[in-house]
Amino acid sequence: MFSLASFLITMRETIEAALIIGILLAYVKKVDHKELRRDIWIGTALAILTSIGSALIFYFVLGSFEQYEEIIEGIAMILAALILTCVIIWMMKTSKDIKGKLENKIEMTIKTEQRFGLVFLAFISVVREGIETVLFMAGVIATESNIFTIIWSSLAGIAVSIVIAVILFWSGQNISLKHFFTITSIFLIIFAGGMVTHGLHELQEVGWFGSESFFFQQTVWDTSHILSDSTSEIGKFLRVLIGYQDKPTWLELISYVIYMIGVVTGVLLITFSKRKTVLEDPSENQIEGIKDEITLKQI
């Protein structure tokens, strides 16, 4: 078995962290302060250790409340889906400003001679990606029962992202990752929609939305005899990837549709706003953010 959701989440977040580190390393060399590289790597190492520690704590804390398992899993999946969606949309909207903000913070740290300024900047920048990954993976763990599948799929995602980062660093070319992040964003948004319905399903199981006779609790259709989401491997895969259920309730179906309409509307509004800005000011087209601007030969 392979967890595509785990693979995509860890790959995407690791690449984003690698790009941030690359920007920091490139800028300290640009301003002739190579000695600050050590501070960046120290901050990065501390962020990685903190993220791993947070993941372990989160996992064991969740496991210690077995009597409230369905409630905790339901809330965790819904929160993870909302955070994942907000992060993707926020990155689409503000990514072009990230590189400049990082460089400004580095310049301010150098000017004020803050001893641990760069360590803290690298730590905060990378640990944010790590904590996001922990939250997202909480939703995956609540959806998939095989923890070993999640672990090896996540490690595969990290390995692939490291290979991509190394290629970027060594090539020294202007390599656009816009399409890569667009495709992974689409997959993660679909996955987040599935997490919302899974979360609601868990809360339905404990009676948070009334009895089974209530309209929103009633089953819309039953395709278990065609494609079961519990016994068929394809059904299990689709359940994790897109939130497929062979017996969805009206609450789950309506919530999924509303979520998708809301996210698609938000993405279209951001895309339209960006195009309008570029038409009004062509210079805006020169910078598309860290996802489109990867020239790391100077590292």
TORKOLGU-484250 format. One record per residue: residue in three letters; x, y, z of N, C-alpha, C, CB in turn. Coordinates in steps of 0.05 Angstrom, whole numbers, plus 32768, in hexadecimal, padded with zeros to 4 digits. Glycine has a CB too. Layout:
<nodes>
ALAXYZXYZXYZXYZ
...
</nodes>
This chain:
<nodes>
MET80117FE880008000800080008011801980007FED80008018
PHE8006802E7FF4801580477FF38002805E7FFA8022804C7FD7
SER800B8070800B7FFA808780138002809F80037FFD808D8032
LEU7FF280A57FEE7FF880BB7FDC7FF680D67FEB7FE580BC7FC4
ALA7FE380D87FFE7FDF80F0800D7FF880F6801E7FC680EE801F
SER800380E2802C801B80E5803C803280ED802B802180CB804B
PHE803580E08014804B80E68001804A81037FF8804A80D37FE9
LEU8032810C7FEF803081277FE48034813D7FFA8014812B7FD8
ILE802981388011802C814B80278049814F802F801B8143803F
THR8057813980358073813B803E808581468027807D81208047
MET807F813E800E809081477FF8808C81657FF5808881397FDE
ARG8074816F7FF5806E818B7FF1807A819C8007805081907FEF
GLU807581948020807F81A48037809D81A48039807381998051
THR80AA818D803380C7818C803480D3819D801E80D0816F8030
ILE80C8819D800680D281AF7FF180CF81CC7FF980C381A97FD6
GLU80B981D3800480B581EF800D80CA81F78021809981F48018
ALA80D081E5803480E481EB804880FF81ED803B80E481D4805E
ALA810581DB8028811F81DC801A812281F6800A812181C48006
LEU810D82007FFE810F82197FEF81148231800280F5821E7FE0
ILE810882308019810C8245802D812A8245803680FA82428045
ILE8134822D803C8150822B804481628235802D8157820E804B
GLY815B822E8014816B82377FFD816C82557FFB8160822B7FE4
ILE815582627FFF8154827F7FFE8165828C8013813782898001
LEU81648281802B8175828B804181928288803B816E827E805C
LEU819A8270803381B6826B802D81C0827C801681BB824E8026
ALA81B0827F800181B8828F7FEA81BC82AD7FF181A3828D7FD4
TYR81AB82B7800381AC82D3800981C482DA801B819382DC8017
VAL81CB82C8802E81E282CE804081FC82CD802F81E382BA8057
LYS81FC82BD801A821482BD8009821482D67FF7821482A47FF7
LYS81FD82DE7FEE81FA82F67FDD8204830F7FEC81DD82FA7FD5
VAL81FF8311800682088328801582238323802381F38330802A
ASP8230830E801A824C83078024824D83028042825E831E801C
HIS823A82F2804B823A82E98067823782CB8068822482F78077
LYS824B82BD805C824982A0805B824B8293807682608295804A
GLU825782A180898259829680A4823E829180B2826A82A880B6
LEU8229829E80A7820E829C80B28200828280A981FD82B480AA
ARG820D827480978201825B808E81FD824880A68212824D8079
ARG8210824780B8820F823680CF81F6823B80DF8228823980E0
ASP81EF825480E381D7825C80F281BE825180E581D5827A80F6
ILE81BD825380CA81A6824980BB81A3822B80BE81A98250809D
TRP81B9821C80BD81B881FF80BF81B181F780DC81D281F280B7
ILE81BA820680F081B38201810C81958204811081C38213811F
GLY818A821A8105816D821F8108815D820A80F98166823A80FC
THR8167820180E2815981EC80D3815981D280E2816681E980B7
ALA817081CB80ED817281B180FC815F81B28115818F81AC8106
LEU815E81C88123814D81CB813A812F81C88131815181E58149
ALA812981D4811A810D81D38110810581B68109810A81E580F7
ILE811881A780FD8112818B80F6810D817B810F8129817F80E5
LEU811F817E8123811C816F813C81028176814A81348175814F
THR80FB8190814A80E18199815680C9818D814880E081B78156
SER80CA818C812E80B48181811E80B18163812480B981858100
ILE80C78154812580C68138812B80BB8133814780E2812B8129
GLY80C48144815A80BA81428176809C8148817780C981548188
SER8093815C81688077816381678066814C815C8072817C8157
ALA8070813F814780628129813A805F8112814E8071811F8121
LEU8074810B815D807380F58170805F80FC8187808E80F0817C
ILE806181148191804F811C81A68032811B819D8056813881B1
PHE802D8126818580128127817A8007810B817680128136815F
TYR801780F9816C800E80DE8167800780CF8181802480CE8158
PHE801980D28195801480C381AE7FFD80D081BE802D80C281BF
VAL7FFA80EA81BC7FE480F881CA7FCA80EF81BE7FE7811681C8
LEU7FC880ED81A37FB080E481967FA980C7819F7FB280E58178
GLY7FBE80B781A17FBA809B81A87FB2809681C57FD3808B81A2
SER7FB680AA81D67FB080A781F27F9380AD81F97FC280B98203
PHE7F8380B681E57F6780BC81EA7F5580A981D97F6180D981E3
GLU7F59808F81DD7F4A807B81CD7F2C807D81D17F54805F81D5
GLN7F23808581E97F06808781EE7EF9809E81DE7F01808A820C
TYR7F0A80B181D67EFF80C781C67F0B80C781AA7F0680E281D4
GLU7F1280AF81A07F2180AC81877F1180B981707F26808F8182
GLU7EF880B3816D7EE980BC81567EE680DB81577ECD80B08156
ILE7EE280E6816F7EDF810381717EF98111816A7ED6810A818E
ILE7F0F810781767F29811381717F31811181547F3E81068183
GLU7F2D80F981487F3480F6812C7F238107811A7F3080D88124
GLY7F09810A81207EF8811A81107F00813881117EDB8118811A
ILE7F05814281297F0D815E812B7F298162811F7F0E81668149
ALA7F3B814F81237F56815181187F55815380FA7F67813A8121
MET7F45814280ED7F43814280D07F38815B80C57F33812A80C7
ILE7F23816680D27F17817F80C87F2A819680CB7EFC818480D7
LEU7F37819880E37F4A81AD80E77F6181AC80D47F5481AD8104
ALA7F6C819380D07F82819080BD7F7A819880A17F8C817380BE
ALA7F62819180997F598198807E7F5681B6807B7F3E818B8078
LEU7F4C81C3808F7F4981E0808E7F6481EF808D7F3881EA80A5
ILE7F7781E5809E7F9181F1809E7FA081EC80847FA281E680B6
LEU7F9E81D4807A7FAA81CD80607FA081DF804A7FA681B08059
THR7F8681E380497F7981F480357F82821180377F5B81F28036
CYS7F82821B80507F8A823780557FA7823C804D7F86823F8072
VAL7FB8822880537FD5822B804C7FD9822C802E7FE582148058
ILE7FCB821A80207FCE821980027FC482347FF67FBE82027FF7
ILE7FAD823D7FFE7FA282567FF37FB3826E7FFB7F85825A7FFD
TRP7FBD826E80147FCF8284801D7FE88285800D7FD58281803B
MET7FF4826D8008800D826C7FF8800882767FDB8018824F7FF8
MET7FF1826F7FD07FEA82787FB57FE882977FB47FD1826B7FAC
LYS7FDE82A27FCA7FD982BF7FCB7FF182CF7FD17FC382C57FDF
THR800382C57FE2801982D57FED803582CB7FE6801782D8800A
SER803782B67FD6805182A97FD1806582BD7FC5804E82927FBF
LYS805D82D07FB5807082E27FA8807E82F57FBB806182F27F92
ASP807382F77FD4807F83097FE7809282FB7FFB806983177FF7
ILE809282E07FFB80A082D1800F80BF82D5800C809A82B4800D
LYS80C982D37FF480E682D67FF080F082F17FFA80ED82D27FD3
GLY80E283067FF380EA83217FFB80E88324801980D983357FEE
LYS80D48319802680D1831C804380E8830D805180B68311804C
LEU80EF82F58047810582E78053811F82F68051810882CB8046
GLU81248302803A813D83118036813E832A8047814083188018
ASN81278337804B8125834E805C812B83478079810A835B805A
LYS81218330808181268327809D8143832080A18115830E80A4
ILE81508314808D816D830E808F817D83288091817682FD8076
GLU8176833B808081848355808081818363809B817A83678069
MET8169836280A68165836E80C08175836080D68147836E80C7
THR8176834680D58186833680E881A3833E80E78182831880E4
ILE81AE834080CE81CA834780CB81D0836380D581D2834580AD
LYS81BE837680CF81C3839280D781C2839580F581AE83A480CA
THR81AF8387810281AC838A811F81BF8378812F818F83848127
GLU81CE8366812081E18354812C81D58343814281F983648137
GLN81BD8339813C81B08327814F81BE830C814E819183248149
ARG81C78303816581D882EB816681CA82D2815C81E282E68182
PHE81B282CE816481A382B6815C818C82BD8149819882A88175
GLY818E82D4813C817982DC812A817482C98113817F82F7811F
LEU818A82C18105818682AF80EE817F829380F781A082AE80DE
VAL8189828A810E81818270811881638270811D8190826A8133
PHE815982858129813C8287812E812C828981148136829F8140
LEU8136829981018127829C80E88126828280D9813682B180D6
ALA813C827480D7813C825A80C9812A824680D88159824E80C7
PHE812B824780F3811B8234810380FD823980FE812282388121
ILE80F48252810080D8825980FD80CF825280E180D382768103
SER80DF825980CD80D7825480B180D3823680AB80EC8260809E
VAL80E5822680B680E4820980B080D081FA80C2810081FD80B2
VAL80CF820280DC80BE81F480EE80A181F880E780C381FD810B
ARG809B820F80DA807F821380D1807681FD80BE807D822F80C4
GLU808981F780AB808281E18098808081C780A7809881DF8082
GLY809181C280BB809081A980CA807681A680DA80A781A880DD
ILE806D81BB80E7805581BA80F7803D81B680E4805181D48108
GLU803D81C480CD802881C080BA802681A380B1802C81D280A1
THR803D819780AD803E817B80A58032816980BB805B8172809F
VAL8039816F80D4802E815F80EA800F816180EA803981698105
LEU8005817980E77FE8817C80E77FDB816D80D07FE0819980E6
PHE7FE7817080B87FDC816280A07FDC814480A47FEB816B8087
MET7FF3813A80AE7FF6811D80B27FE3811280C78012811780B9
ALA7FDA812380D97FC6811B80ED7FAD811280DF7FC181318102
GLY7FA6812280CA7F8E811B80BA7F92810180AB7F87813180A7
VAL7FAA80FC80A17FB080E480927FAF80CC80A57FCC80E58084
ILE7FBB80CE80BC7FBB80B880D07F9F80B180D87FCC80C080E8
ALA7F8E80C580DB7F7280C080E27F6380B280CC7F6480DA80EA
THR7F6C80B580B37F5F80A9809C7F69808E80967F6280BB8084
GLU7F84808A80987F90807180917F99806280AA7FA88075807E
SER7F94804980AB7F99803980C37FB6802E80C47F86802280C5
ASN7FC3802A80AD7FDD801E80AD7FF3803380B07FE1800F8092
ILE7FFD803580C88011804A80CF802B804680C08016804B80ED
PHE8032802D80BA804B802780AC80498031808F8052800980AD
THR8032802E8083802E8038806880318057806780128031805D
ILE80278064807B80298081807D8046808980818018808C8095
ILE8055807B80928071808280978082807F807E807C807080AE
TRP80808068807180928064805A808A80758042809280478051
SER8070807C80408068808E802A807280AA80308049808D8028
SER807180B28049807B80CC8051809980CE804D807580D2806F
LEU80A880B9805480C580B9805080CB80BA803280D180A0805C
ALA80BA80AD802180BE80AF800480BA80CB7FFA80AB809B7FF6
GLY80A680D9800580A280F57FFE80B981078005808880FF800B
ILE80C48102801D80DB8112802680F3810C801480E2810B8043
ALA80F780F3800E810E80EB7FFD810C80F87FE1810F80CD7FFA
VAL80F580F77FD580F181037FBB80F581227FBC80D480FD7FB0
SER80EB812E7FD180EF814B7FD3810C81537FD780DF81567FEB
ILE811B81427FE5813881477FE9814681457FCE814481347FFD
VAL813F81317FBF814B812E7FA4814581467F93814181147F96
ILE812D814F7F93812581677F83813581807F8C8107816C7F85
ALA813781837FA78146819A7FB2816381997FAA8143819B7FD0
VAL816F81817FAC818C817F7FA4819081867F87819681627FAA
ILE817E817C7F76817F81827F59817E81A07F54816981747F49
LEU816B81AD7F63816981CA7F61818281D97F69815181D47F71
PHE818D81D07F8081A481DE7F8B81BD81DA7F7981AA81D37FA7
TRP81C081C27F6E81D881BD7F5E81D681C77F4181DD819F7F5E
SER81BE81C97F3781BB81D07F1B81C081EE7F17819E81CA7F11
GLY81B881FF7F2B81BD821B7F2781AC82277F1181D982217F22
GLN8197821A7F09818682247EF4816C82317EFF817F820E7EE0
ASN816082417EEF8145824C7EF6813182367EF0813F82667EE5
ILE812882297F05811682127F0280FB821A7F0E812181F87F0F
SER80E682187EFE80CC821F7F0780BE82077F1480BB822A7EF0
LEU80B4820B7F2C80A581F67F3A808781FD7F3B80B081F17F56
LYS808082117F2C8064821A7F2D805082037F27805F82307F19
HIS805581F47F12804381DF7F0A804381C87F1E804A81D47EEE
PHE805B81C37F29805D81AE7F3E804B81B57F56807A81AA7F47
PHE804D81CD7F60803E81D57F77802081D87F70804881EF7F82
THR801A81DF7F587FFE81E17F507FF181C57F507FFC81ED7F34
ILE7FFF81B17F457FF481967F447FF1818A7F60800681847F33
THR8006818D7F71800481837F8C7FEF81917F9C802081857F9A
SER7FEB81AB7F977FD681BA7FA57FBB81AF7F9E7FD881D87F9E
ILE7FB781A87F857F9D819D7F7D7F9881837F8B7F9C81997F5E
PHE7FAC81717F8C7FA981587F9A7FA3815C7FB87FC281477F96
LEU7FB2816F7FC47FAE81737FE17F9381807FE77FC581847FEB
ILE7F8981917FD67F6F819D7FDA7F5981877FD97F6981B37FC5
ILE7F5C81757FC57F49815F7FC27F4B814D7FDB7F4E814E7FA9
PHE7F6381487FE47F6881387FFC7F5C814580147F8681338000
ALA7F5F816080167F53816F802D7F35816D802D7F5C818C802C
GLY7F29816E80157F0C816B80137F038150801E7F02816E7FF7
GLY7F13813B80187F0D812080227F10811F80417F1F810C8016
MET7F24812E804C7F27812E80687F10813B80767F41813D806F
VAL7F048150806A7EED815D80767ED6814980797EE481758065
THR7ED0813A80637EBB812680657EC1811080787EB5811B8049
HIS7EDA810780797EE280F2808D7EDE80FC80A97EFF80EA8088
GLY7EE6811580AE7EE2812080C87EC5812280D17EEF813C80CA
LEU7EB4812B80BE7E98812C80C47E8C811080C87E89813A80AD
HIS7E9680FD80B97E8D80E180BC7E9380D780D97E9A80CF80A7
GLU7EAB80DD80E27EB280D480FD7EA080E081127ED080DA8103
LEU7E9A80FA810F7E89810881227E6C80FF81207E8A8126811D
GLN7E6480F781077E4980EB81047E4780D181147E4380E680E7
GLU7E5D80C281147E5D80A881217E5780AA813F7E78809A811D
VAL7E5F80C1814B7E5B80C481687E4180D4816D7E7380D38175
GLY7E3180D981587E1780E6815C7E178104815F7E0B80DB8173
TRP7E2C811181547E2D812E81577E18813D81457E498138814F
PHE7E0D812F81317DFB813C811F7DDF812F81207E06813B8103
GLY7DD8812581367DBD811A81397DBB80FC81327DAA81298128
SER7DA380F281327D9E80D6812C7D9F80D0810F7D8280CE8137
GLU7D9F80B681087DA180AE80EC7D8880B680DC7DA5809080EB
SER7D7280BC80E97D5A80C380DB7D5B80E180D17D4280BF80EC
PHE7D6E80F080DC7D71810C80D47D7A810D80B77D85811B80E7
PHE7D70812180A87D758122808C7D93812180857D69813B8080
PHE7DA3813180937DC08133808C7DCF811980937DCC814A809B
GLN7DC2810880A47DCF80EF80AB7DC780D880987DC680E880C7
GLN7DB480DD80867DAB80C880757DBF80C3805E7D9080CF8069
THR7DC080AA80557DD380A280407DC880AB80247DD68083803F
VAL7DDA80B780157DD380C17FFA7DD280AA7FE67DE780D67FF1
TRP7DE680997FE67DE780827FD47DF8806C7FE17DF3808A7FB9
ASP7DF680547FD67E05803D7FE07E13802F7FC97DF2802A7FF0
THR7E2D80327FC67E3C80257FB17E4F80117FBC7E4C803B7FA0
SER7E4A80077FD47E5B7FF47FE27E5D7FDA7FD27E527FEE7FFE
HIS7E487FD37FC47E497FBA7FB47E597FBD7F9A7E2C7FB17FAE
ILE7E5E7FD67F927E6E7FDB7F7A7E8B7FE17F817E627FF27F6A
LEU7E8E7FF47F947EA97FFC7F9C7EA980037FBA7EB380147F8B
SER7EB07FF07FCA7EAF7FF47FE77EC780057FF07EB07FD87FF6
ASP7EC2801680037ED88027800E7EE7801A80257ECD80428016
SER7EDF8001802C7EEB7FF480427EF87FD9803B7ED77FEF8058
THR7EEE7FCC80267EF97FB2801E7F087FB380037EE37F9E801C
SER7F027FC67FF27F0F7FC87FD87F287FDA7FDA7EFC7FD47FC3
GLU7F3F7FD17FCF7F577FE17FD17F547FFB7FC27F6F7FD17FC6
ILE7F467FFA7FAB7F4180137F9B7F2F80257FAB7F34800C7F80
GLY7F1B801A7FB87F09802A7FC87F1780377FE07EF280197FD2
LYS7F2980287FEC7F39803380037F4B804A7FF97F4A801D8010
PHE7F5780467FE17F69805A7FD67F5980747FD07F7780507FBD
LEU7F4280717FC37F3280887FBC7F2680957FD57F1B80807FAA
ARG7F2180867FEA7F18809180037F2C80A4800F7F11807B8017
VAL7F46809B800F7F5B80AC801A7F6180C480087F74809B801D
LEU7F6180BF7FED7F6980D47FDB7F5480EA7FD77F7080C87FC0
ILE7F3B80E27FD17F2780F67FCB7F0F80F57FDD7F1E80F17FAE
GLY7F1180E47FF27EFB80E380057EE380D27FFD7EF180FF800B
TYR7EE880C07FEA7ED280AF7FE07EC6809F7FF77EDD809C7FCA
GLN7EAB809D7FF77E9D808D800A7E87807E7FFB7E91809D8022
ASP7E84806480017E6F80557FF37E53805A7FFF7E7680377FF5
LYS7E52806580177E38806C80227E398088802F7E3080578038
PRO7E3C809D801E7E3E80B880297E2380C280337E4980CB8014
THR7E2480D280487E0B80DF80527E0880FA80447E0C80E28071
TRP7DF1810680477DEC8120803B7DFF813580467DCF8128803E
LEU7E05813380607E178146806D7E32814580607E188141808B
GLU7E3C812D805C7E57812980507E58813380337E60810C8052
LEU7E44812C80247E43813480087E41815280057E2C81267FFA
ILE7E2E815E80137E2A817B80127E43818A801B7E1281848022
SER7E4F818180317E68818E803B7E7E818C80277E7081808056
TYR7E818175801A7E96817280067E9281857FEE7E9781557FFC
VAL7E7981877FE57E7381997FCE7E7881B67FD67E5681957FC5
ILE7E6F81BE7FEE7E7381D97FF77E9081E07FF97E6481DE8012
TYR7EA081CD80057EBC81D180087ECA81D57FEC7EC981B88016
MET7EC481C37FD97ED081C57FBF7EC981DF7FB17EC881AD7FAE
ILE7EAF81E77FB27EA782007FA67EB582187FB27E8882037FA8
GLY7EB782177FCD7EC5822D7FDB7EE2822F7FD47EC2822A7FF9
VAL7EF082197FD37F0D82197FCD7F1282217FB07F1981FD7FD2
VAL7F0282167F9D7F06821D7F817F00823A7F7D7EF3820B7F6F
THR7EEB82457F8A7EE582617F887EFC82727F927ECC82687F97
GLY7F07826A7FA97F1E82797FB47F3682797FA27F25826E7FCF
VAL7F3C82627F967F53825F7F847F4F82717F6B7F5882427F7C
LEU7F3782707F607F3182807F487F33829E7F4E7F1582797F3E
LEU7F2A82A67F657F2C82C37F6C7F4982CB7F6F7F1D82C87F86
ILE7F5982BA7F7B7F7682C17F7E7F8382C27F637F8482AC7F90
THR7F7D82AE7F527F8982AE7F377F8182C67F277F8182947F28
PHE7F6882CE7F287F5E82E57F1A7F6B82FF7F247F3F82E87F1C
SER7F6E83007F3F7F7B83187F4B7F98831B7F437F7983167F6A
LYS7FA683047F417FC283047F397FC5830D7F1C7FCF82E97F3D
ARG7FB483037F0B7FB5830A7EEE7FAF83287EEB7FA182F97EDE
LYS7F9C83327EFA7F94834E7EF87FAC835F7F017F7C83547F09
THR7FBA83577F167FD183667F207FE783677F0C7FDB835A7F3A
VAL7FEC83507EFE8001834F7EEA7FFA83607ED2800583327EE1
LEU7FE183617ECA7FD983727EB47FDC838F7EBA7FBC836C7EAC
GLU7FD683967ED47FD883B27EDC7FF583BA7EE07FC883B77EF5
ASP800683A77EEA802283AD7EEF803283967EE5802783B27F0E
PRO803D83967ECD804C83807EC1806483787ED1805583877EA6
SER806F838A7EE2808683837EF28080836E7F068091839C7F00
GLU8066836B7F0E805E83567F218063833B7F158041835A7F28
ASN806483387EFB8068831E7EEF808483147EF1806083207ED2
GLN809683267EFA80B2831E7EFC80B8830C7F1480C483377EFD
ILE80A6830E7F2880AA82FD7F40809182EE7F4580B2830F7F58
GLU809382D37F45807D82C27F4B808082B37F65807882AF7F34
GLY809382BD7F75809782B07F9080AB829A7F8F807D82A67F9A
ILE80B0828E7FA780C4827A7FA980BE82617F9980C782727FC6
LYS80A5825D7F91809F82457F8180A782487F648081823F7F83
ASP80AB82617F5B80B382657F3F80CF82707F3D809F82787F32
GLU80DC82767F5380F682837F52810B82737F6180F382A07F5D
ILE8116825F7F538129824D7F618144824E7F52811E82307F61
THR815482637F59816E82647F4D818282637F658172827F7F3D
LEU818D824B7F69819C82477F8281BA82417F7C819182307F91
LYS81C3824A7F6581DF82457F5F81F282537F7181E4824D7F42
GLN81E8826A7F7C81FA827A7F8D81FC826F7FA981F082967F8E
ILE81EE82597FB081F0824F7FCB820C82447FD081DB82387FCF
</nodes>
